[in-house]
């Protein structure tokens, strides 16, 4: 899933400054799961903005809504008439949703969220990055644990000399984190595949990641 955080209310108010009629449009997929952009978050944010603008003596007309997936035109299209009646749209979706609305509609599409990463629910209230979308997956060799996303140094042949005796990483942003390569070693042991550790990976070919601009996947058999 794509994980995102809601922008600070001050930043959102600044973006909305020129507008008096705005649609707050949420997304009921990834960002709803991480409680950043679902229907509930749309309602809470709309209430906060209305109150703030009222206190400023500058009321704002807000229409609230949410679609199943903002990244797909088919789910945005039923909102086309409503969108075209607005001065702007505040999108509570990931950056892909903002891009999609911007391509379809000729009015300002404002991002209410900061898109963070591809992640999983680690436990209630905590989402952790597990995939970097690098375009060259080796999870079959590493027991399903991605060293690009989960190793602080993106090492393909680890661990480095910075792994601590307790198996944690020397680089940590939010408290001690397990070394990705210790996790890989333990997982491969459970799978009786520890011989995979004997393989040396060549330097990563980053051309499959961001080389040459935005990436695109084309399925010739699905083209019309």
Helices and strands as residue ranges (DSSP letters): E 2-6, H 9-16, E 21-27, H 30-33, H 39-55, E 61-67, H 73-76, G 77-79, H 80-84, E 88-92, H 95-104, E 108-111, E 113-123, E 126-131, H 147-150, H 180-190, G 194-198, G 206-208, G 220-222
